[in-house]
Amino acid sequence: MPLSPSATRELLTRLGHQPKRFLGQNFLVDGNIVRKSLELAGITAGDTVVEVGPGLGTLTAALLEAGAEVWAVEKDRQLHAHLSETLVPAHPRLHLLEGDAMDHPLAGLPAEKAARFKIVANLPYAISTPWMDAVLGGPLPERMVLMLQEEAARRYIAPPGSKLFGAISIVLQSAYAVEPGHRVGAGCFYPRPDIESVLLNLA
């Protein structure tokens, strides 16, 4: 799968796909960040993993290569079709759903798999907080490694008494040890976002 700006541009051109800002389509083009995500999540063969917005499948492919069983939800019809033609036939451990992550926050993960699972995702910035609210209302993952807008990450890890501390901070910090976030530069994405990103580890 593409892991450079040029390869990503070429694939998007072949697909005739224009990244959609309203869907937060900033594709990860840095292999170190992909590896760091899997490392933080402690991905091993047989893990059950939920991914939101797989896009071109860069992170998805890495999860599958590590031996995980992946449930992913993609809203963009064109990208869903691309992944259905490329990744799905070669990977029976990939369960790909076309739909909105707000309607399917756990990507259609069946109830029998929800006892123990992880979430690893490059979250579309526009949905990060409402999506997190939805996730916290259901069976909790044992670990989450999330690429987030820095502003959202700061709310999640805000200490008590600070201006950003709120209900979502309380719930997250009572359920998880919130590790300090890793800042991710705009150059790790194509197209480059206008906002800062953080890779957050909730374990």
Buried (B, 14 or more C-beta within 10 A) or exposed (E): BBBEBEBBBEBBEEEEBEBEEEBBBBBBBBEEBBEBBBEBBEBEEEBBBBBBBBBBBBBBBBBBEBEBBBBBBBBBEBBBEBBBEBBBEEBEBBBBBBEEBBEBBBBBBEEEBBEEBBBBBBBBBBBBBEBBBBBBEEEBBBBBBBBBBBBBBBBBBBEEEEEEBEEBBEBBBEEBEBBEBBEBEBEBBBBEBEEBBBBBBBB
